[in-house]
Amino acid sequence: MSFDALSGIRVLDLSRLLPGPYCSMMLGDLGAEIIKVEEPGRGDYIRYYLPKLKAESAFFLALNRNKRSMTLNLKSERGKKIFIDLVKNVDVVLESFRPGVMEKLGIGYKKLQKSNPKIIVCSISGYGQDGPYAEKAGHDINYLSIAGITGLTKTKDGKPVIPGIQIADIGGGMMAAYCILAAIIDREKTGKGQYIDISMTDAAMTWSTMYLGKYFADGKIPKPSSELLTGQFACYNIYKTKDGGYMSLGALEPQFWSAFCKAIGMEDMIPRQMDEGEKAEKLISEVKKVFLEHTKDEWIELLKDVDCCCEPVNSFDEMLSDPQIIHRKMICEIEHPKEGTIRQINFPGKFSATPARVRLSPPALGQHTEEILKKLGETNKEIVNLRKEKVI
């Protein structure tokens, strides 16, 4: 039995911060060999983000398991030559610089393709490699705003809300991993690699598929609490409990709403499920009063055997003790040489034959530089010279 679905796939990862490292971690969890190429003396900027555990950033540790780190000065001619030598024997180059930076460094796709016609180069950027915004700086909040996601996510008074997580960043990383695997499959048929241009804005925009499809049909711009799944109806809403907690009610289908109404002893509400406007507001107020009669834990107990799509809104503490999260083993522990035992979010996919697994703890900056260079044929003397010349 093979233990690693992507065993034999080698990736040079030049990316930093969140989107690219998330992508390469997903590939690494599935068995790909990830070489994290970092700037000498500095490395991935996220290494210095607070808080830190004993020595390493909590953010870096969360994103960089199953990788080896080497330092390489890509602005030096010797560093570029080493990088191109590495490219000859890898499958994928992943990068997240601004558009044009790889070309300026002399290691753009066309140059790499000459060294390895089978190479797959994937670039993750905020707005993509072309277009009027290509050169602009940006962050998750900007990409979501351009993509229309922030405009769709509002309070009832119409104020846009900043999401609790970086949706475009993670979405861009996921899309990159998906496209890289598609390119690998295509290469099996054609024998040729290709270039992949991932825009985090584009990736985020695809997440609004359902609502944009509706807009294409009726031409109506969604308004706060005016859409089916954004708080218009009592059956699909968030409710505060007696102790200040919250419950999420997703009783969208009639059978679930009916089960909920029967469970709380208010069967008269069943035919009012899709009331709109003022009637909907009145029904929501009635349901709010009901939820305020019990604490969150009491609601969990009261509805545990009722098939009505009503679940608690968990904090991180509560999520970590949730029986479903525990059963699915979504938190794993790994040993780190400096930090000791650290906790991580496990890989979400469950494979019957080639499960994802943690093989390597997050690396120290340049931890594997000598090992990788020796595999390229560099001698100890040459490695010493490379350090003196600040190439590594």
Stockholm file with secondary structure:
# STOCKHOLM 1.0

chainA/1-392         MSFDALSGIRVLDLSRLLPGPYCSMMLGDLGAEIIKVEEPGRGDYIRYYLPKLKAESAFFLALNRNKRSMTLNLKSERGKKIFIDLVKNVDVVLESFRPGVMEKLGIGYKKLQKSNPKIIVCSISGYGQDGPYAEKAGHDINYLSIAGITGLTKTKDGKPVIPGIQIADIGGGMMAAYCILAAIIDREKTGKGQYIDISMTDAAMTWSTMYLGKYFADGKIPKPSSELLTGQFACYNIYKTKDGGYMSLGALEPQFWSAFCKAIGMEDMIPRQMDEGEKAEKLISEVKKVFLEHTKDEWIELLKDVDCCCEPVNSFDEMLSDPQIIHRKMICEIEHPKEGTIRQINFPGKFSATPARVRLSPPALGQHTEEILKKLGETNKEIVNLRKEKVI
#=GR chainA/1-392 SS CCSCTTTTCEEEECCCTTHHHHHHHHHHHTTCEEEEEECTTTCCGGGGCSCBSSSSBHHHHHHCCSCEEEECCTTSHHHHHHHHHHHTTCSEEEECSCTTHHHHHTCCHHHHHHHCTTCEEEEEESSCSSSTTTTCCCCHHHHHHHTTHHHHSBCTTSCBCCCSSCHHHHHHHHHHHHHHHHHHHHHHHHSCCCEEEEEHHHHHHHTTHHHHHHHHHHCCCCCTTCSTTTTSSTTEEEEECTTSCEEEEECCSHHHHHHHHHHTTCGGGGGGTTCCHHHHHHHHHHHHHHHTTSCHHHHHHHTTTCCSCEEECCCHHHHHTCHHHHHTTCEEEEEETTTEEEEEECCSCCCSSSCCCCCSCCCCTTTTHHHHHHHTTCCHHHHHHHHHTTCC
#=GC SS_cons         CCSCTTTTCEEEECCCTTHHHHHHHHHHHTTCEEEEEECTTTCCGGGGCSCBSSSSBHHHHHHCCSCEEEECCTTSHHHHHHHHHHHTTCSEEEECSCTTHHHHHTCCHHHHHHHCTTCEEEEEESSCSSSTTTTCCCCHHHHHHHTTHHHHSBCTTSCBCCCSSCHHHHHHHHHHHHHHHHHHHHHHHHSCCCEEEEEHHHHHHHTTHHHHHHHHHHCCCCCTTCSTTTTSSTTEEEEECTTSCEEEEECCSHHHHHHHHHHTTCGGGGGGTTCCHHHHHHHHHHHHHHHTTSCHHHHHHHTTTCCSCEEECCCHHHHHTCHHHHHTTCEEEEEETTTEEEEEECCSCCCSSSCCCCCSCCCCTTTTHHHHHHHTTCCHHHHHHHHHTTCC
//
